[in-house]
């Protein structure tokens, strides 16, 4: 950034001139999304307005730091006599025509001219110097008994946040004026750190009793949730151990299956190779047999032509040999039968003799 711009920015911050701080550039760049009357912001403020009406039911309300008057517009649509003030001339000039008569340029440190059932203060005091914020709190508490309040406890990056403090800081300042946090009212529909501050006239012991009751509920909830988290952590740890063991078992099984698969693949490759060798060997045998058959046929034709004398003599000799073999086999069979019979008779005689 050029040096002259840095000097200008420093001058603006030191002077805290609200008209230079809260101009069009601020509303376009410093609210998360551009601040304008669109669906996003009307939905946001419409939700806040409905919660306020349903849970507080004020007849009159003042929105301090109202900007373009969008919350004022939503409250008036719900029947609340709502008005607004803002230090920025640019903001009030850009208020919708429907709420322009109900918003005005003014500081929250200045008297409002009347009391209200409810004064809303959302993200305002952190934009003010500390002394001005304390004067604003005195002014707010002088004109109502009920204040929904919100001020960021941690956003130091926004250039106009001159007075950021934790929640307890603001609670103490309001308590000096008799305003105590309503511990039974959940104001998180505004911001996560929002609260409802109300004027309390009860004795201090009663106020402490309410705080202690709420503290016990919160402490019990946090303790139970922490115990639940620890139990779930232990369960997750046990499940993680089981999963690790199962993963190791599955990995070992996978390793064995992989080894078996590799062995089977190797055996299959070996069998495939053996089959190829056998097929080649059979092919060679068949080829060799075919060559021998051809040689035998050529030799037979050459030396024993069909119908020749030698052919008939060979056939006759073979027939004679076959007949002689049959006769020989028959004789051998008869001899074996006779021997069996003689052996049986000998066994019978031997048995008979022994029985005598």
GIWOFEN-V797171 format. One record per residue. RES is the residue in one letter. PHI is phi in radians with two decimals (999 if undefined). D_FIRST is the distance of its C-alpha to the first C-alpha in whole Angstrom. Layout:
RES PHI D_FIRST
RES PHI D_FIRST
This chain:
X 999 0
X -1.02 4
X -1.08 6
X -1.17 8
X -1.25 7
X -1.08 7
X -1.12 10
X -1.11 11
X -1.09 11
X -1.10 13
X -1.10 15
X -1.10 16
X -1.12 16
X -1.19 19
X -1.39 21
X 0.96 21
X -1.21 22
X -1.11 23
X -1.24 22
X -1.44 19
X -1.27 18
X -1.85 21
X -1.83 20
X -1.10 20
X -1.08 16
X -1.04 18
X -1.21 21
X -1.48 19
X -2.21 17
X -1.96 18
X -2.09 22
X 1.51 22
X -2.17 23
X -0.89 23
X -1.48 25
X -2.78 28
X -1.45 31
X -2.29 32
X -1.07 34
X -1.03 32
X -1.35 32
X -1.17 35
X -1.15 36
X -1.04 35
X -1.30 36
X -1.10 39
X -1.14 40
X -1.07 39
X -1.07 41
X -1.12 44
X -1.10 44
X -1.10 44
X -1.17 47
X -1.25 49
X -1.91 48
X -2.06 48
X 1.00 50
X -1.35 48
X -1.60 50
X -2.19 47
X -2.63 43
X -2.20 40
X -1.79 37
X -1.52 34
X 1.14 30
X -1.32 32
X 0.98 29
X -1.47 30
X 1.38 34
X -1.22 34
X -1.23 36
X -1.00 38
X -1.04 39
X -1.18 40
X -1.16 42
X -1.17 44
X -1.11 45
X -1.69 47
X 1.64 49
X -1.58 47
X -1.37 46
X -1.88 43
X -2.36 40
X -2.62 37
X -2.31 34
X -2.68 31
X -1.33 28
X -1.56 26
X -1.17 28
X -1.06 26
X -1.12 27
X -1.13 31
X -1.15 30
X -1.77 30
X -1.19 33
X -1.04 35
X -1.02 38
X -1.18 41
X -2.04 39
X -0.95 38
X -1.19 41
X -1.89 40
X -2.22 37
X -2.66 35
X -1.38 33
X -2.90 33
X -1.68 32
X -1.29 34
X -1.53 35
X -1.65 37
X -1.00 41
X -1.56 41
X 1.55 45
X -2.85 46
X -1.63 47
X -2.29 46
X -1.12 47
X -2.63 44
X -2.12 40
X -1.64 38
X -2.35 34
X -1.96 32
X 0.92 29
X -2.11 28
X -1.20 29
X -1.22 26
X -1.51 24
X -1.96 26
X -1.11 26
X -1.04 29
X -1.15 32
X -1.17 31
X -1.11 31
X -1.16 35
X -1.13 36
X -1.12 35
X -1.11 37
X -1.07 40
X -1.24 40
X -1.05 40
X -1.24 43
X -1.44 44
X -2.12 45
X -2.87 45
X -1.98 47
X -2.54 45
X -2.35 41
X -1.24 39
X -2.27 36
X -2.62 33
X -2.64 30
X -0.97 28
X -1.60 29
X -2.57 26
X -1.50 23
X -1.63 20
X -1.38 17
X -1.19 17
X -1.08 15
X -1.66 18
X -1.55 21
X -1.55 22
X -2.46 25
X -1.47 26
X -2.52 29
X -1.22 32
X -1.03 35
X -1.11 37
X -1.10 35
X -1.21 36
X -1.06 39
X -1.13 40
X -1.10 39
X -1.20 41
X -1.11 44
X -1.10 44
X -1.86 45
X 1.48 47
X -1.77 45
X -2.11 46
X -1.11 44
X -1.41 46
X -1.25 47
X -1.69 49
X -1.87 46
X -1.61 44
X -1.76 40
X -1.22 38
X -1.20 39
X -1.58 36
X -2.55 34
X -1.06 35
X -1.83 35
X -1.22 36
X -2.59 39
X -1.92 42
X -1.86 43
X -2.29 46
X -1.21 48
X -2.09 51
X -1.91 54
X -1.19 56
X -1.08 57
X -0.98 54
X -1.01 57
X -1.19 56
X -1.11 53
X -1.09 53
X -1.01 55
X -1.12 53
X -1.10 50
X -1.16 52
X -1.07 54
X -1.21 50
X -1.08 49
X -1.08 52
X -1.08 51
X -1.17 48
X -1.07 49
X -1.11 52
X -1.09 50
X -1.14 47
X -1.12 50
X -1.13 52
X -1.14 49
X -1.13 48
X -1.09 52
X -1.09 51
X -1.09 48
X -1.13 50
X -1.10 53
X -1.15 51
X -1.12 50
X -1.10 53
X -1.08 55
X -1.10 52
X -1.12 53
X -1.11 56
X -1.10 56
X -1.13 53
X -1.12 56
X -1.09 59
X -1.11 56
X -1.13 56
X -1.09 60
X -1.09 60
X -1.13 58
X -1.13 59
X -1.10 63
X -1.11 62
X -1.17 60
X -1.11 64
X -1.07 65
X -1.08 63
X -1.10 64
X -1.13 68
X -1.07 68
X -1.12 66
X -1.12 68
X -1.08 71
X -1.08 69
X -1.10 69
X -1.13 73
X -1.13 74
X -1.12 72
X -1.14 74
X -1.11 77
X -1.08 77
X -1.11 76
X -1.14 79
X -1.09 81
X -1.09 80
X -1.14 80
X -1.07 84
X -1.08 85
X -1.09 84
X -1.11 86
X -1.12 89
X -1.07 88
X -1.14 89
X -1.13 92
X -1.07 93
X -1.08 93
X -1.15 94
X -1.09 97
X -1.10 98
X -1.14 98
X -1.12 100
X -1.11 102
X -1.08 102
X -1.13 103
X -1.15 106
X -1.06 107
X -1.11 107
X -1.13 109
X -1.09 112
X -1.11 112
X -1.14 113
X -1.16 115
X -1.08 117
X -1.14 118
X -1.20 119
X -1.82 121
X -2.33 122
X -1.11 122
X -0.96 122
X 1.50 126
X -1.38 127
X -1.10 130
X -1.11 128
X -1.16 125
X -1.15 128
X -1.13 129
X -1.14 126
X -1.09 126
X -1.12 129
X -1.10 128
X -1.11 125
X -1.10 127
X -1.09 130
X -1.06 127
X -1.12 126
X -1.13 129
X -1.07 130
X -1.12 127
X -1.06 127
X -1.10 131
X -1.09 130
X -1.11 127
X -1.10 129
X -1.10 132
X -1.03 129
X -1.08 128
X -1.13 132
X -1.11 132
X -1.13 129
X -1.11 130
X -1.10 134
X -1.09 132
X -1.12 130
X -1.12 133
X -1.08 135
X -1.10 132
X -1.11 132
X -1.13 136
X -1.08 136
X -1.12 133
X -1.17 136
X -1.10 139
X -1.10 137
X -1.16 135
X -1.11 139
X -1.11 140
X -1.16 138
X -1.24 139
X -1.43 142
